[in-house]
Amino acid sequence: MPQAYLPEGRRYYEPCEQGMEKRVKERLDFWREQFLGGARNQGAFGESP
């Protein structure tokens, strides 16, 4: 079951496109997509639609 510990819709850090922050940005984008994709596929009680 996905867990969220921070308020939804807020972003506290936005990496730039330079240096190692570019890789950090790629990872964050991947994790955000995984989280959002999982949240879209879950019902109100964690059940699949």
C-alpha positions in Angstrom: 0.0 0.0 0.0 1.5 3.4 -1.0 2.3 5.7 1.9 2.5 9.5 1.9 4.2 11.3 4.7 4.2 14.9 3.3 1.2 16.9 2.1 0.2 16.0 -1.5 0.7 18.6 -4.2 3.7 20.3 -2.5 7.2 20.1 -3.8 9.9 21.1 -1.4 12.9 20.6 -3.8 13.3 21.1 -7.5 16.7 20.1 -8.8 18.2 21.9 -11.8 19.6 20.4 -15.0 23.3 20.8 -14.0 25.7 18.4 -12.6 24.5 15.6 -10.3 21.2 17.4 -9.8 20.3 16.2 -13.3 20.4 12.6 -12.1 18.5 13.5 -8.9 15.8 15.1 -11.1 15.5 11.9 -13.2 15.1 9.8 -10.1 12.6 12.2 -8.6 10.6 12.2 -11.8 10.6 8.4 -11.9 9.5 8.1 -8.2 6.8 10.8 -8.6 5.4 8.9 -11.7 5.4 5.6 -9.7 3.7 7.2 -6.8 1.1 9.0 -8.9 0.5 6.0 -11.1 -0.1 3.8 -8.1 -2.4 6.3 -6.5 -4.5 6.5 -9.7 -4.9 2.7 -9.8 -6.0 2.4 -6.1 -9.6 2.6 -5.0 -10.7 4.4 -1.9 -9.5 1.6 0.4 -6.5 0.5 -1.6 -8.6 -1.8 -3.7 -8.0 -2.1 -7.5 -10.9 -0.6 -9.6 
